[in-house]
Amino acid sequence: MQEQNIRRKRPFRWHIVIFLMPAVLVYTAIMIIPLGETLRLSFFTKDIVTQEVTYVGVSNYVRLFTDFYWVGPFFNALWNNLYFFMINMLVQNPIGILIAALLSMFHLPGKAFYRTAIFMPTLLSFVVVGFIWKLMLSPLWGVSKELLSSVGLGSLYGPFLGDESTALTTLALISVWQFVGIPMMLIYAALLSIPEEVIEAAETDGVTGISQFFKIKLMLILPTIGIISILTFVGNFNAFDLIYTTQGALAGPNFSTDLLGTYMHRTFFGQQTQPGDINMGAAIATMMFFIILTGVAIYLFVIQRRMTRYEM
C-alpha cells in the first residue's frame, strides 16, 4: 500500500512542460494557426464589388472539382505534380542510393571531396539554381548547345525550358541534380551504421561485392529508403520556388510546368488579368495539405508497418 501511495503522489514533471513550451508555441504560431486560418478561409467567399464576406460551406471545393474554370487547371497542376514527383522518386533516389553504395563499397581516393561536391547543390538557394540553369539552357547565350555538340550530341539540343513537351521534365531533372545529395548522405550514413559482424558473417558465407549489397545491406536500409521516399513526396508536392524562378508565376509555356504550389500562388495573389481570390486559394492549399497528409498516412500505417514486421 505504501508503495502504491508513493507512486500516486509522484510529483508532476513541470520541467518537461517548460522545455517543450517554446517549441510548441513556435510550432503553433507558424503551423497550426496558419493551417486553421487557411481551412477557415476556404469556407467563405468574398464579393469583388461589395467586398462582403459570405459563408458558403464546401461550395468552394465543389467549384474546384466541377466548375470548368477551376477543374481543368487544378487537375493539370495535380498531374504535373505527380509527374514531377515520379521523376524525382525514380531518378533522384536510385542515383543517390547507387552513389552511396559505391562510396561505401570501394576505397576511392578523395571520398570526402566527392561527397561534398555532390551534396553542395542542396545548400544553394532555389533562386540561384533556377537562374544558373536558365542561363545555361538559354538558346541565345547558354552553353548547353556547345556542350552537347562537343560530345557529339548536338542533334539532341532544343529549347528545353521553352518547349511544352520537355519543360517539366527538364525542371524535374534540375531538381534531381540539386537534391540527389540528400538521399546519398542518408543512405551512406545508414550503410556505415550496419554492424561489422553482419558484414563479416556475409563475407564468411561468400556473399561479397554487389551481391552483398542487394542481399544483405539493401534489406537493412529499407527503413531509411522509406524515410527518403516520404521526404521526396512531401518536398515535391510543396514544390514552388524552382518553377517560379525559372518559368514565372504563369508556369509556362502554356501552363505545362504548373504545379499545385504555383497554381495556388496564382489563385491566391492573382496574376496579370486574373484577380486574386484568397478563398479559392485557401481551398487549393487545403487540398494540397490533404493530399500530402494522405500520402504520409499511407506510408505510416501501411508501408512502415510492413517494414516493422519484416524487421521483427
ABEGO torsion letter per residue (X at the ends): XAAAAAAAABBBBAAAAAAAAAAAAAAAAAAAAAAAAAAAAAABBBBAAAGBBBBAEAAAAAAAAABAAAAAAAAAAAAAAAAAAAAAAAAAAAAAAAAAAAAAABBBBGAAAAAAAAAAAAABBAAAAAAAAAAAABAAABAAAAAAAAAGAAAABBBAAABAAAAAAAAAAAAAAAAAAAAAAAAAAAAAABBAAAAAAAAAAGBBEAAAAAAAAAAAAAAAAAAAAAAAAAAAAABAAAAAAAAEAAGOBGGAABBAAAAAAAAAAEBEABBBBAAAAAAAAAAAAAAAAAAAAAAAAAAAAAAAAAAX
